[in-house]
Amino acid sequence: MDVRTQMRSAAAYYAQREAIVAGGRRLTFAQAWQRGIRLANGLLTLGLRPQDRVAVLEDNRLESADVFLGAAIANLVRVPLYPRNARDSHEHMMGHTGCRAVIVDEKYLPEIDGLQAVLPALEHVIVRDAAYEDWLAVQSAVDPDPPIAPGDNFILRHTGGTTGKSKGVAYSHRAWLAAARDWFYLYPPVEPDDACLHLGPISHGSGYLFMPIWLGGGRNVMVDRFDPAAVLDIFERERIGYLFMVPTMLNAINRVPGIEQRRFPHLKCMLVCAAPIADDTALKAYDIFGPAMYQGYGQTEVLPVAMMGPAQWFAKDVRGSTPLRACGLPLPFAQLQIWDEDNKPVPPGTPGEIVAKTDGQMTGFWNDPKATAERMVDGWVKTGDVGYLDANGYLYMIDRVGDMIVSGGFNIYPAELENAIAGHPDVVEVAVFGIPHERWGETPCAVCTVKSGATVTEDALIELCEEQLGNYKRPGKIVLRDEPLPKTPVGKIKRKDLREPFWIGHTRRVAGS
């Protein structure tokens, strides 16, 4: 079974239903599929062959469906680039994956202009400008139907790390279909004409929802930028049933004036994941959106691993568990364990590295057997996340292995402090990281964006942390600011960018007492 065959079948089943929406532009399944065929033929006419890599640099727009479908139809491997990345990142992603072509929105052309001169494999730059529609229209509308094997590569996504060179994560057709099944295993069923809102770029987490919605006869609604107030209008106008967002987006939506008085009767599933979520953000969203709230855990290399719906997430009086702080329960088609430093499973309640196996995990890092061997052990993917499983099966992510702060011999995980500080009503967002300390080696530092007119003080937040987490976890420094914190293309806060100025003059980014 392959992605192209399944999507082709859905295009026939639901030919006259709406498939793609972007602003005032709309496509039926038949229209979208025909555009995909034409793009596939246009790429093959350029001399590309099945399993060649094609990069795409775009916002979410109607034409995004062209390459999502067209690459699958031609058995080409899509390599999404990220608009928020710098030019050198685009060069790296296309270079190490050997992309022979790139499709780019006209506005982003300056970001890659001239890269053909330094990337020998890059032969073609297809610009979505005023001539794009005419070029697409003259391509053949006959399905090229190249052979596809389930083990063929479907997509190469890149890790979202904030330091170092990102790695290409290869998914087969088989794995992409399995991941789609598992993402939607616990959700309310997709029905024809259900709508999925893509707030974040489909090059990232939201892209995992595109195909399952298509296969169920639903509409994929594209949004090219995140505007919290406008999002609520789209919810109502397009009768949104599904969407993915990161906690920073949800926090912004929660703060839209008057949101408490609005109703969203069509909403079935609001998936919140990709970063830890503050208690206050989750509880307020639950008050607003109710039984549509879902949380999941996974990462580019292995997903989805754990999931929970509102009944599990907001359950009260679960002896031995704190569901609000959890990130899910192991999914039926996933294997999940917590390992110690010797790669041995630990008992419930014991922190260690989260490791997992899923049918939708990567086949490996692209052309990087060493990195693959470091992250994959006997088929298990080592996530690099620190967490634990409790006796009831709830998974808790404490932090990243590399983000742990060692202060006076005690291990402190930034997410614990972030969750406590984010609960203060004056705090909009917060990042915690370790900075040098003469006595303790390291001490936690919290950088907080606060509301306009906020009266909260550094001392008040330190006292809050001490009350909730104990004296040894209190921050040694808190910085209050008005401007938003820096973020990655998927909305994750860049802790390391905030941390670097505090380590100038130090040869290592750790310190000892």
N, C-alpha and C positions, 0 to 999 in steps of 0.2 A: 504494500500500500504506500502511496506517495502523496504529497501535498497537492500536486497539480491535478491528479485524477479526482481527488475528493472535492477540490474547489470547482473543477469543471462540472462535476455532477450537480453541485449546488446551484451553479449558474444556470443549468438547464431546468432544475426543479422550480426555481424562483425567478425565472427570466424577467417577468414583468413587474416584480416587486422592486421597491427602492433598495439600493445596495450602498451607495456612497452619497454623503451629504457634506458640502463645504460652503458655508454661507448660503447664498441663494442658488447655488449650483447643485444639481442632483443627477444621479445616474441610476438606471435600473441595473439589475444583474446582467442582463443581456448587453447593455451598452458598455458597462465596465469591463465585461469579459472580452468584448470585441476590441476595446482599446488595449487591453492586455495582450491580445493576440498580435495586434498591429505593432506594439512596441517590441514584442518578442521577435517578430520577423525583421523589424528595423535593426535590431541588435545582431541577429544572425546574418543579415545581409552585409553588415560591416566586417564579417569574417570571424565573429566570435563563435566559439564552439561550446557544446554542453560541458558544464563544470568550470568554465572560465569564470573569473570573478569580475563583478560589476559594482563599483562604488556608487553611492547616491548621497548627495548633500542637499537637504531640503527641509522646509518647514512642513507641518501637517497641512495638506491641501488635497484637492480632488485628484490631482495628478499623482499623488503618492500611491494611489491604488494601481496606476499604470505599471509601475516598476515592481510592486509587491506581486501583482498577478503575472506580469510579463516575464520576470525572471524565472518564476516557477514554470510557466508555460514552455520557455526555451531551455529549461534545465540549466540555467545559469545560477551562480551563487551570489546572492546579494550581500554587499558589504556596507552597512550603514555608516556614514560619517556623522559627526555631531556638530551642529552649527555653532555651539558655544566654544568648541575647541579652537585652539590656535592653528595656524597654517602648518607648523611642524608636526602636529598630531595628524592632520590629514595626510601629509607626506608619508609619515610612518605607517599609518593604517593601510594606505593604498600600496605602499612600497613592499612591505613584508608579506602581503597577501597576493602580490603580483597582479593587481587589477589591470585589465586590458582596456576598460572603459570606465568613465564616470558620468553620471547624470547629475546635473547641478541646476538649482534654481538660479535665475539670472542675478539676483541680489547677492548670491554667494560666489559668483564667478571670480571676483578679485581674490578670494581666499585661496583659490587653487591655480590662478593664472600663472603660467610658466612652469608648473610642476612636470609637464611632459618632458621638459629638457633634462630633468634630474631623475625621472622614473622611466627607465627604458621600456618597461612592459606596457606603460600607459599610452595607448595608441589613439584613443577617441575621447573627446569631450563633447557631450551632448547637452546643450544649454536649453533650459526651459525659458525661452524668451518669446517674442511675438511670432516667431516662425515655427515654434514647436508644434502647434496644432496642425499646420499645413504639412509639416514633415511626417507627423503621425498618420495623417489621413491618406497619404499616398502609399503607405506600407500595405502589404498583403493582409487580407482578412481571413486567410486560410490557416487553420491551426497547423503549425509545423509538426507537432506531435513527436518530438524526439523521444527515444527510450529513456526511462527513468527507473533506477533501482532504488529500493527503500533505503539502502545504505549510502546513496549519493549525498554529497553535501547540499544542504538547502540554504543555509545562511552562515555568515561569519560575523558574529557580534564581538565587540571588544569589551574587555573588562573596564570598569569605571573607576579605576584607581586614580588617586589624586597625586601620586608621585610615580616617577619612573615611566618606562614605556608600557603602554597598555598591550595586553596579549589578545590575539585573535582566538575566539572560542567557536569551535566548529560544531554545528548541529547537522545531523542527517535528517532526511525526510521522515524517517521512522521516529526519530527522537522528537522532532517538532510536533508531529501528530500526537505522540504520547503526552507531551507536555500540555498540549491543548486539552486533551481528555482530563488530565489531572487538575489543571487549573479550575475546570468547571465541575469537578466531581461533586462538590458540596453546594454549588450555587443553585438557585432556582433555575429550572430549565429555560434555555433560550427558545423563544417562539418566533415564528415569522413576524416581521415588522417590529420586533423589539429593537431598541436603539442603544448603541454603545458610544459614549462620548470619549474622544481621545483628546484629553487636555495636555498630557505630556506627549513628547514626540514618539511616533510609532517605531522609531529606531531603538527605543528603550522599552521599559516595562509595559507601556500601553500596547506595544506591538504584539504582545502575546495574546491579546484579546481579539485582534483583528480577524484571524482565521476562524476561531470558534464561532464568532458572531456571524461571519459569512456562511459557514456550514449550516447554521441554524436558520438561515433566511432572514437575518436581522440587518439593520442599517448601521454602517460605520460612519459616525459623525465627526468630521475633522475640524479642529480648532488650531489656528496657527500661533496663538499666543494666549497666555493665561491671564485673564481678567476676572477676579473673583465675583464681582457684581454681575458681569455679563454672563458668567457661567450659569447663574441661577435662572436667568432669562432663557438660556438655551435648554436647561432642564425642562422648563415648562413648555416651550415652543416645540421641541423635538420629542417630547415624552420619553426622556432618557431613562433607560432601564439598568444599564451597566456602565461602570467606569472604573478606572484605576487612577490612584493618586498617591503621592508621597505625603507624609505628615505635614510638611511645611505648606503644601497647597491646602490641605484640609484646615489647618490653623487659620489661614487667610480667609477661607470661605466662612468659617465659624464667626468671623468678626465682621461680616457684611451687615451693616445696619438693617434691622427689621427682619433678619432671616428667621427669627423665631415664629413669625406670623405666616411664613410661607409654607406651602404644602407640596409634596412631591409624590403623588399617588402612583406613578408608573415606575418608580425606582425599585429595583429588585436587589441589586448588589453594588455596593460601593467598596471596592477593594483598596485597603490602605496598607502599604508595605514599602519596602526598600530602605527603611530607616526606623529607629525606635520612635515611638509615639508617646507623648506626655499624657499622663492620666487626665488632666484637665481637658486637653484637646479631644481625647476619645470620648469622655463623658458628655461634653457639650454636643459633639456630633451625634451621639446616641440619642440625646434629647431631641435633636432636630430631625434626624433621618431614621431613627428607630431601627426596625428589623432588617434594614438594608446594609448594616455595617458588617464587613468581613475583614479579617486580617490574615496575612499569610507570610511565610518565610521561605526564602530561597535565594539564590544568587545566579549570576550569569552562567556559572560553571555547572550548577546542579539545581534543578527546580521542577515543579514546586515540591517542597519538602514537608511543610506543615501548613495547616489552615484551620481557621475557626470562624464560625458564624456568630451572630449576636447572642444566641442562647449560651454558647460556651464562653465567649469573650466577656460578657457582662453578667455572668453568673455570680450569685452571691452565696456566701456560706458554704463554699466547697472546701471541706476539711483537708488541710494540707496543701492547698493551692491558693494562688493569688492571680486569678484569671486576667485581671485588668493589666497586669504587668507581663503576661505571657505573650508570645507571638504566634501561637497556634498549637494544634495537636497533630501528631504524625498522620500523614495522609495514607489511605489504604494501599496505594501502589508505590509508596516510598519506604525505604529502610533508613532508620535514623538512630545514631548512637552518639555517645559522648566519650571521647578518648582522652587518655592521659598522654604525657610526653613520650611514652613508649608505644603509642598506638594501641593501647589496651582499653577496653570498655571499663567505665567507672560506674559505681552504684548510683541509683536515683538520688538527686539532691547534691551530687558532687560536681563542681564546675570542671570543665575541660573543653577541648575543642569539639565543635559540632562537626560530625562527618555524616555523609548521606550517600545513598544510591537511589537513583530514579531511572525510569525508562526514558525520561526526557533530558538526561544529563549530556554534557558535551562528550564528543568522541576524543577530545584532547585539545591542547593549545596548538594553533596552526604553526607547523614547521618548528616546533620547540619541544623535542622529546625530553629534554632535561627538566623543563618546567612542568611538563605533564607528569613525569615520574615523581616529582616532588609533591604534587597535589593529588595524584591518584595512587592509592595503595590497595591492591587486590580488588580493584573495581570501585572502591569507596573514594569519594571526593572529600578531601580535607578543606573545609570552608575558610579556615583562618578566623572564624568567629568563636568566641568563648561563650559558653552557655551551660545550661543543665536541664535535665528532665526531672520533674517531680514524680511522686508516686502515682499521680492520676494521669500522667502522660502529657501534661502541659510542658511546652518547650519555652525556656526563657533565654533570651540572648543578653548576655551581660555586656559584651563589647568585642572589639577586634583584638586579636592577639597582640598586634603591634601597637595598640593604643593604650595598653595598660600602664598605669602610673605606679611606680614603686617608691613609696614615701616612708622613710624610717623603717624599712623592712616590711611594710604592709602593702598588699596589692589593692589598688583602687581602680575601679573601672569607670571611665568618664560618664557612661550612660546613666549610672546610678545618680550621680550629681546632677546631670542634665535633667533627669526626670523630676528631681526634687525642686530645682530652681524654676523649671518651666511651669510648675504649679502655681507660682506667684502671679497674681492678676496683672501686674505691671510688666511682666516679661513676655515679649513676643517670640523670641527665639534665643537659644543659648548653645554654646559649644564649650566643652571642657577639655583641657589637655594638660600635660605636665610641663612645668618650667623649673629651672634650676633653683635649688634652695641650699644655703650654706650648711645648715644643720642636718636636714632630712634627706639631702640628695636631690629629691624632686618634691614638688608640692603642686596640687591642682590649681589651675587658673581657669576662671570662667569668664568668657566674653559674652555679654548679654545685649541684645537689642531690646530696648524698652519702649513703651508707648509714649507718644507725645504728652508732655505734662506729667510724666510719672514722678512719684515721690519716693519710690523705693531707694534704699541706700545699700552700699556694699556691706555694711555691718549687718543689716537686716537679712540679707541673703545668706551671709555666712552663718548667722544664727539659725536660719531655717534649715540649712544643711546639717548643722550640728544636732539639731533637735530630731531630724528624721533619720540620720545615718550614723551619728556618733561623732565624737570629737576628732578621731584620727582621720576622718574623711572630709573635714572642713576645708574649703578652698583657702589657699594662702593668699590669693589675689583675685579680685573681681573687677572687671572692666565694664562700665556701662556706656552704651553708645546709642545713637539714634538711627544710623544707617544699617541696612540689612547686612547679614553675614554673607561672606562669599560662598558660592555654591557650585557644584559640578553640573554638567548638562542635565542630569536627572534630578536635580534639586537637593542633593545631599550637601550638607555643610562641609566646607573644606577646613577641617580642624588643623591640618598641617600648615596651610597658608597662614592661619592665625598664630600658630605656634612658633614659626620660624624666627620672627624678630626677637623673641625672648632667648634664643639660643645662639645669637651672634657671638662669635668668639669662642664657642665650644666646638671641639672636634667631633663629639658624638652627641646624638639627640637623646641621650639618657645621662643621668647623673647619679653619683653615689655619695653617701655620707662618709 
